[in-house]
Amino acid sequence: MAQLKTAKYLRTGVTRKSNHPEITAPIPVLNSNEDFGDLGFTMYWESITRPFTHAPEPHKHEFPQYIIYLGGDTNNMLDLGGVVEITLSEDGQTMEKHTITKSTTIYIPPGLYHGPLVYKKVDRPFMFIDIFFARAYERKK
């Protein structure tokens, strides 16, 4: 059977390895690299199933990032089903801790310090979605 000309626009089963032993489910990933749109961004989804610290140290980077939390119940994704703490700082000195208990989107502009990122309570699995606009993720302290 001949390959369809438009097959190059589809990818299936693309995942990446976890950076955390607490995340055991497959991590789907979209990487818009040179052979897939070449827009210079990455997006991935992680299933959070138990408490742990995702990013223990405050850091920043030179690119914009979005972090999204969605409840794991697809019939009610607005109900997070857990408690997340994220600390943000514009100057790296004045650290402001935010407590997240419902589905939330977070914009991390270039230069905004963020972390630690702590999953305090997990009543049921929920989604951590990371979108960043760079060819590679690089942290700066």
Secondary structure, DSSP 4 states (H G I P E B T S, - for coil): -PPPGGGGG---S-EE--SSTT--S-EEEEE--TTTT----EEEEEEE-S-EEEE-S-BB-SS-EEEEEEES-TT-TT---EEEEEEEESSSSS-EEEEE-S-EEEEE-TT-EEEEEEEEEESS-EEEEEEE-SSS---B-
